[in-house]
Amino acid sequence: MGGVAHTQMPRIIWSAPGNPTKSVSDALGIERWQLRNALHIIKEETGLSGTDRVIVWDDGTVSDTQGNPLGNVFDEI
């Protein structure tokens, strides 16, 4: 009997205001400075300011507060 591979939907690992904590970079398997740099690049490229709130997903996707994808952390490190 053939099975269908089940893929898990990405989960939000950061959606609070301010800078993501070390637990976020740990969850992504990168250094905190790499996460900060990647978020800075993504925000700059999409016209957001440093204070604009974003959501970080466990697959590295960064989205705005409406869930629209802005980029991926792993593309920027």
C-alpha positions, 0 to 999 in steps of 0.5 A: 500500500503506497503512502503519502509523505506527510509534511509538517506545516511551518510553525511560528517561532517568533512573533513578539515585538522587539528582537528575537531571542537566542532561542529563535536562532537556536531553533534555526540552528544558526548564530544569533548575529546571523539571524539579526543580520538576515532580518536586517537585510530582509526588512531593508529589501522589503521597505520595512524599518528595523522597528517593524514587526515580523514573524519568523517561522521554523523553516526560516521564512520571515513574513509580515504580521499578515503572514505574507512572506518577505524572505528566508533567513537561510537565503541571507546567511 
